[in-house]
Each structure stands twice: as C-alpha cells, then as structure tokens.
Amino acid sequence: MALDERFVAVGTKKVHVVEMRPDAPLRPPTEALAPSAHDMPSAGAQALVMLHGLFSNLSLYFFRIAPSLAHTYRVVIYDLRSHGLSERASGAHTLEVLSEDLLALMDALEIEKAALAGHSYGGTVALLTALQHPEKVSQLALIDAPCLTEPRFAAARLRQRLSHGRVTDRSVARYASAAGLSAQARRSPKSQEQIRYLLTEGRLEASFSAGRTTMQSLDLGRLAMPTLLLYGTRSPFRATGRRLKAAIPCSVLELVEGGHDFPVKSAPQLTEHLACFLAGTGI
C-alpha cells in the first residue's frame, strides 16, 4: 500500500489530504508532503473519497478503516475546511460550500468519478453531491448522516443554546451534546474551541438553516446509484436511516452496534460493510 500526504489548493485555501493506494510500498508521511498530486502508482484503482463530520478530522478513517480499504481502492481522506490541518475559512459552512470543495478536490486529484462515503454532516455533503452531480458519483455510503430536517437542527432550538449572541461554555456543552458528539469529544478543549469558531466565524447555525431548506427541496427518488445506509443501533439519527431507505430506490439499510460515533468504536464492522458494498456483495 502506498501513502501520500499533502496539501492541495482548493479555491484560495489549502486542504489537508491523505491518499492511500494498493500495490506499492508504503511511503513515510514525512516524505509524502510533495506538491505533485499524480506521482502515485495504481492509477487504475477505483477511487473512494471519504468525508468526516463536523468537529472531527481525517483521523476518523486514517488508522483502521482507510488502510484496510486501500488494499483494493484508491482511498482519499481529507480534512474539511476549518477542520484538522486544513486552513480555516470564515463564512458559512453550508452543504453547498462543502460540496463545491469536494468537487474541486476531485478535479485537483484528477478523479473523474468516485464512490463517496461520509459520516454525519460529511455524509449529508456526499448526499447533496450525489444528487446534484450524479455523473461524479458511482456509489454512495451514508454513515449516520442526518438530513438536517431533524428537530435537533431547528434554528430556534439552536439559537436557544446561545446567550445574547455570545457562545458560553454552557452553550458549547449543550450544543456539542445536541450535535451527537461523544462524551470524550465534548470534554476536549480542541473540540470546544472548534465549536466556538464554527458557531461564530463559520456561521454554523445559518449553514444548518440553509441546509435544511436545501434538503427539503431535493427529490431523493432521483438517486440512481447504489446507496448504503449505515446507522447506529443507538444513534439519534436511526429514524433518518429508515426514512432515507424508504425514499432512495437503490438503497440498503444496515444497522451497526453503537451510537452516532460507531465508526470509532466499531471500525472493523464499518469497514466490512463498506468493503462488501463497494465490491457489490452482501455482508
């Protein structure tokens, strides 16, 4: 397996990208921060682009999930704007903005078509991309992805978590809980600081409101590519998985033990589901 880590220009910002491919010796990350995006072997491998959710980063997939899939696929994982090592960006982090980032990244990496897999908000971004640009998506895997129409995302409820326009410690804690973050993530100073940034500079509430309007206007029945719906048995979005299953024609719903953070705690099961889905076989 080959590994390449670099920063790729997407618009005016630099995005942190890690790419793994089969059939080549592993390259140390320190040697892989090269400007060339096209010096990797096994160019013919099917591309799989994986998106993490809010307040997370590409490490969600880096250690256990992506390396297993990279024995067969060209796996691309990256930090969303304002996350991980990618540059921070002020302004709304709407589904449309993040979808444009994804498409620009695919263009920069010369990926004409890819399977998309996204967790949480990253999954919703992947869903929007598949609906608006079906020619770019071969398969779609939604991992505990919300539709933003769930009650927890209602703008009025989110505004109640702010105190006179200020983001207080209590506001951050309540918002982190409502967003489905694990208890460990809620206690992390880095997560708390990132929530503050996204709620203020990233205009996250406005992004959710715009995203809810966007999702309500889309016809999920138009999705023609094979779609895998993976939801946690104890996830707050389990009902969303059932609704998506009823609305998307070529979809299958699978439940994985755990809550919203099951990709962390049940990585082997998630990897197995994804591998079977991408290969076109059942589990």
C-alpha positions as CSV (number, residue, x, y, z in Angstrom):
1,M,0.0,0.0,0.0
2,A,1.3,3.5,-0.9
3,L,0.5,6.5,1.3
4,D,0.8,10.1,0.1
5,E,0.1,13.1,2.4
6,R,0.0,16.7,1.1
7,F,-1.9,20.0,1.0
8,V,-4.0,20.6,-2.1
9,A,-5.2,24.1,-3.2
10,V,-9.0,24.2,-3.2
11,G,-10.0,27.7,-4.2
12,T,-8.0,30.1,-2.1
13,K,-7.5,27.6,0.8
14,K,-5.2,24.6,1.3
15,V,-6.8,21.3,2.2
16,H,-5.0,18.6,4.0
17,V,-5.3,15.3,2.1
18,V,-4.1,11.8,2.6
19,E,-4.2,9.3,-0.2
20,M,-3.7,5.5,0.1
21,R,-3.4,3.1,-2.9
22,P,-2.8,-0.6,-3.3
23,D,0.2,-2.4,-4.9
24,A,3.1,-0.2,-3.8
25,P,5.5,0.1,-0.9
26,L,4.4,2.4,2.0
27,R,5.9,5.8,1.9
28,P,6.5,7.6,5.2
29,P,4.2,10.6,5.7
30,T,7.2,12.9,6.1
31,E,8.4,12.1,2.6
32,A,4.9,12.4,1.1
33,L,4.2,16.1,1.6
34,A,5.1,16.7,-2.1
35,P,3.4,19.1,-4.5
36,S,2.7,16.5,-7.1
37,A,-0.7,15.0,-7.0
38,H,-0.1,12.5,-9.7
39,D,3.0,10.5,-8.7
40,M,1.2,7.6,-7.1
41,P,1.1,4.1,-8.6
42,S,-2.0,2.0,-9.3
43,A,-3.8,4.9,-11.0
44,G,-6.5,2.5,-12.3
45,A,-7.8,1.6,-8.9
46,Q,-11.4,2.7,-8.2
47,A,-11.5,5.9,-6.2
48,L,-13.2,6.1,-2.8
49,V,-13.4,9.6,-1.2
50,M,-14.3,9.6,2.5
51,L,-15.7,12.6,4.4
52,H,-15.7,13.1,8.1
53,G,-18.3,15.0,10.1
54,L,-18.3,18.3,12.0
55,F,-15.7,18.8,14.8
56,S,-13.8,15.7,13.5
57,N,-10.9,15.2,11.1
58,L,-9.5,12.6,8.7
59,S,-8.1,10.5,11.6
60,L,-11.6,9.1,11.8
61,Y,-10.6,6.9,8.9
62,F,-6.8,7.1,8.9
63,F,-5.8,4.4,11.3
64,R,-8.1,1.4,10.7
65,I,-10.7,2.0,8.0
66,A,-8.8,3.6,5.1
67,P,-5.7,1.3,5.3
68,S,-7.9,-1.8,5.0
69,L,-9.9,-0.5,2.0
70,A,-6.7,0.8,0.4
71,H,-5.6,-2.8,-0.4
72,T,-8.2,-2.6,-3.2
73,Y,-9.2,1.0,-3.7
74,R,-7.6,4.4,-4.2
75,V,-8.8,5.9,-0.9
76,V,-8.8,9.7,-0.4
77,I,-9.4,11.1,3.0
78,Y,-9.2,14.8,3.8
79,D,-9.9,17.4,6.5
80,L,-12.9,19.5,5.7
81,R,-12.4,23.3,5.6
82,S,-11.7,24.7,9.1
83,H,-11.1,21.2,10.4
84,G,-7.9,19.2,11.2
85,L,-4.9,20.6,9.3
86,S,-6.9,22.3,6.6
87,E,-7.0,26.0,6.5
88,R,-9.7,27.8,8.4
89,A,-12.3,29.7,6.4
90,S,-14.7,32.3,7.6
91,G,-18.2,32.4,6.2
92,A,-20.9,29.8,6.1
93,H,-20.0,26.1,6.0
94,T,-23.1,25.2,4.1
95,L,-23.7,21.9,2.3
96,E,-23.2,23.6,-1.0
97,V,-19.9,25.2,0.0
98,L,-18.5,21.9,1.3
99,S,-19.8,20.1,-1.8
100,E,-18.0,22.6,-4.0
101,D,-14.8,21.9,-2.0
102,L,-15.3,18.2,-2.6
103,L,-15.8,18.6,-6.3
104,A,-12.8,20.9,-6.6
105,L,-10.6,18.5,-4.7
106,M,-11.7,15.6,-7.0
107,D,-10.8,17.8,-10.0
108,A,-7.4,18.7,-8.5
109,L,-6.7,15.0,-8.0
110,E,-8.0,14.2,-11.5
111,I,-10.7,11.9,-10.2
112,E,-13.5,11.9,-12.7
113,K,-15.8,9.6,-10.8
114,A,-15.7,8.2,-7.3
115,A,-17.5,6.3,-4.6
116,L,-18.4,8.6,-1.8
117,A,-18.6,7.7,1.9
118,G,-19.4,10.3,4.5
119,H,-20.1,10.3,8.3
120,S,-22.6,12.7,9.9
121,Y,-22.5,16.1,8.2
122,G,-19.9,14.8,5.8
123,G,-22.5,12.2,4.7
124,T,-25.1,14.9,4.1
125,V,-22.5,16.7,1.9
126,A,-21.9,13.5,0.0
127,L,-25.7,13.0,-0.4
128,L,-26.1,16.5,-1.8
129,T,-23.2,16.0,-4.2
130,A,-24.6,12.7,-5.5
131,L,-28.0,14.4,-6.1
132,Q,-26.6,17.4,-7.9
133,H,-23.7,15.8,-9.7
134,P,-24.7,12.1,-10.2
135,E,-22.1,11.8,-13.0
136,K,-19.4,12.2,-10.4
137,V,-20.6,9.5,-8.0
138,S,-20.5,5.8,-8.7
139,Q,-21.7,4.6,-5.3
140,L,-22.8,6.3,-2.1
141,A,-22.4,5.3,1.5
142,L,-24.1,7.4,4.2
143,I,-22.7,6.7,7.7
144,D,-25.2,8.0,10.3
145,A,-25.8,11.1,8.2
146,P,-28.6,13.5,9.2
147,C,-30.9,15.2,6.7
148,L,-30.8,18.5,8.8
149,T,-34.6,18.3,8.9
150,E,-34.5,16.6,12.3
151,P,-35.9,18.6,15.3
152,R,-32.4,18.9,16.8
153,F,-31.3,21.1,13.9
154,A,-34.2,23.5,14.1
155,A,-32.8,27.0,14.1
156,A,-34.9,28.2,17.0
157,R,-33.6,25.4,19.2
158,L,-30.0,26.1,18.2
159,R,-30.4,29.8,19.0
160,Q,-31.6,28.9,22.5
161,R,-28.1,27.4,23.0
162,L,-26.6,30.9,22.6
163,S,-26.7,33.5,25.3
164,H,-27.3,37.0,23.9
165,G,-25.2,36.3,20.9
166,R,-22.3,35.0,23.0
167,V,-21.1,31.4,22.9
168,T,-20.8,30.5,26.6
169,D,-19.2,27.3,28.0
170,R,-22.7,26.0,28.7
171,S,-23.8,26.8,25.2
172,V,-20.9,24.9,23.8
173,A,-21.6,21.9,26.0
174,R,-25.3,21.8,25.2
175,Y,-24.6,22.3,21.5
176,A,-22.0,19.5,21.4
177,S,-24.5,17.1,23.1
178,A,-27.2,18.1,20.6
179,A,-24.8,17.6,17.7
180,G,-24.3,14.0,18.8
181,L,-20.6,14.2,19.9
182,S,-19.3,11.6,22.3
183,A,-18.7,12.4,25.9
184,Q,-15.0,12.3,25.3
185,A,-15.2,14.7,22.4
186,R,-17.5,17.1,24.3
187,R,-14.8,17.4,27.0
188,S,-12.0,18.0,24.5
189,P,-10.7,21.7,24.6
190,K,-9.9,21.4,20.9
191,S,-13.5,20.3,20.1
192,Q,-14.9,23.1,22.3
193,E,-12.7,25.7,20.6
194,Q,-13.7,24.4,17.2
195,I,-17.4,24.6,18.1
196,R,-17.0,28.2,19.1
197,Y,-15.2,29.0,15.9
198,L,-17.8,27.3,13.7
199,L,-20.7,28.9,15.6
200,T,-19.2,32.3,15.1
201,E,-16.9,32.7,12.2
202,G,-18.2,29.6,10.4
203,R,-21.9,30.7,10.8
204,L,-22.9,27.1,11.6
205,E,-26.5,27.8,12.6
206,A,-27.1,29.7,9.3
207,S,-25.5,26.8,7.5
208,F,-27.8,24.3,9.1
209,S,-30.8,26.5,8.3
210,A,-29.8,26.8,4.7
211,G,-29.0,23.1,4.6
212,R,-32.5,22.2,5.9
213,T,-34.1,24.3,3.1
214,T,-31.9,22.7,0.5
215,M,-32.6,19.1,1.7
216,Q,-36.4,19.8,1.8
217,S,-36.3,20.8,-1.8
218,L,-34.5,17.7,-3.1
219,D,-36.1,14.6,-4.7
220,L,-34.3,11.7,-3.1
221,G,-36.1,9.4,-5.5
222,R,-33.8,10.6,-8.3
223,L,-30.8,8.9,-6.8
224,A,-29.9,6.1,-9.2
225,M,-26.6,4.9,-7.9
226,P,-26.3,2.0,-5.3
227,T,-26.6,3.6,-1.8
228,L,-25.6,2.1,1.5
229,L,-27.2,3.5,4.7
230,L,-25.2,2.6,7.8
231,Y,-26.7,3.8,11.1
232,G,-26.0,3.1,14.7
233,T,-28.4,0.9,16.7
234,R,-28.5,3.7,19.4
235,S,-28.0,6.6,17.1
236,P,-30.2,9.7,17.4
237,F,-30.4,9.5,13.6
238,R,-31.6,5.9,13.3
239,A,-35.1,7.1,12.2
240,T,-33.4,9.2,9.5
241,G,-31.9,6.0,8.1
242,R,-35.3,4.4,7.8
243,R,-36.7,7.5,6.1
244,L,-33.8,7.5,3.6
245,K,-34.3,3.8,2.9
246,A,-38.0,4.4,2.0
247,A,-37.1,7.4,-0.2
248,I,-33.9,6.2,-2.1
249,P,-34.7,3.5,-4.7
250,C,-31.4,1.6,-4.9
251,S,-30.6,1.7,-1.2
252,V,-30.0,-0.8,1.6
253,L,-30.1,-0.1,5.3
254,E,-27.7,-1.8,7.7
255,L,-27.5,-1.2,11.5
256,V,-24.2,-1.3,13.3
257,E,-23.9,-1.6,17.1
258,G,-23.4,1.7,18.7
259,G,-24.4,5.4,18.7
260,H,-23.5,8.2,16.4
261,D,-19.8,7.6,17.0
262,F,-19.9,3.9,16.0
263,P,-17.3,4.5,13.2
264,V,-14.8,5.0,16.1
265,K,-15.9,2.1,18.3
266,S,-17.0,-0.3,15.6
267,A,-14.4,0.4,12.9
268,P,-14.0,-3.3,11.8
269,Q,-17.7,-3.8,11.3
270,L,-17.9,-0.5,9.4
271,T,-15.0,-1.5,7.2
272,E,-16.6,-4.9,6.4
273,H,-19.9,-3.3,5.4
274,L,-18.1,-0.8,3.2
275,A,-15.9,-3.4,1.6
276,C,-18.8,-5.7,0.8
277,F,-20.9,-2.8,-0.6
278,L,-18.1,-1.5,-2.8
279,A,-17.4,-4.9,-4.1
280,G,-21.1,-5.4,-4.9
281,T,-21.6,-8.2,-2.5
282,G,-23.8,-8.6,0.6
283,I,-22.5,-9.0,4.1
